[in-house]
């Protein structure tokens, strides 16, 4: 059996190539929009792609099924409840997809979405029992999918509870390969580990403990932010097939309505960038997600260190449906972003010289924040500035370690706010250095 996992570290997404090397055939499960690594592996293994299987209609990234169908003639299969309008073969519970001696048995597992399916993988040259299961956005390593992206949360959570119990019936020895690892917005507590087993998760995963009431109590609480561009991504993934984008070209001009996205490292952006540019380093974590949250729906021009860096950024942006990149230029400029050290911050706060913005998410802030700081998640910074919610004072942004503070400060600076970020640490370092913090304590049930 051929089995290969592909991980997108930026989005925390997983794709799988499954097939029979002796027969020279394979299928792709949950392909990314940037399909080239999958195609290269299929060519290296000398297998022909005979199908695309989608576990569900993805809400956090653009699928590559359209590119595989349009550019390579690969047929697509997805459950009928997806209401997909592109040409496809419908899947149902129990549908078996034969790929030589390898069989992918469909298990309909609604909850995360009504159409969601898992695929139990059987290698008939070894056994008629499943060897592993591809669980999509249902069962993760240490967590389970969120129930609030496609249906009413209670309905989704009840469906997910029963779907997870079906997966447990596969047996403790079955390996689990999920559709996401840590870094995705589709679960809050998932591990960065790429696989697990049914037995380990049955014993240790909180989502598999207790009864329905316990599961609902846990799943219907606060959720991570919804993926940016979610409605647009879902529309693209179940609508007309989407092919490749034109190659990224160098440009000498910036359209009047365009946003300059500077994707160089934060230090380079801080040292000099174009006035009005937003800085999000492509080399940092969750680049595409951050971009999707903070960028308005306007054309983009990339500022990068070189063509390779610009190309990486363009590919990552396409994965979250940001296709409006009109070209790239070498970065640099006259405007700077002066960082604030923790020592300087202490002085500024003592003199009441700045407003401190805590740009982390609510659960992080609740666990401990600097007294007097104002909560403004980095993803809401542009809207807050444009709505006049800031009082005109100089601001300092702070997060856990610096990256989100830098993004927020660049967004605020682009909107005309006098903003500086703490780059050499964050709230945890402030506390470790003896600084005061306070928390919102949660009441027990």
Buried (B, 14 or more C-beta within 10 A) or exposed (E): BBBBBBBBEBBBBBBBBBBBBEBBBBBBBBBBBBBEBBBEBBEEBEBEBBBBBBBBBBBBBBBBBBBBBBBEEBBBBBBBBBEBEBEBBEBEEEBEBBBBBBBBBBBBBBBBBBBBBBBBBBBBEEEEEBBBBBBBBBBBBBBBBBBBBBBEBEBBBBBBBEBBEBBBEBEEEBBBBBBBBBBBBBBBBBBEEEBBBBBBBBEEBBBBEEEEEEBBEBBBEEBBBBBBBBEBBBEBBBEEBBEBBEEBEEBEEBEEEBBBBBBBBBEBBBBBBBEBBBBBBBEBBBBBBBBBBBBEEEBBBBBBBEEEBBBBBBBBBBBBBBBBBBBBBEBBBEBEBEBBEBEBBBEBBEEEEBBBBBBBBEEBBBBBBBEEBBBBBBBBBBBBBEEEEBEEEEBBBBBBBBBBBBBBBBBBBBBEBBBBBBBEBBBBBBBEEEBEBEEEEEEEE
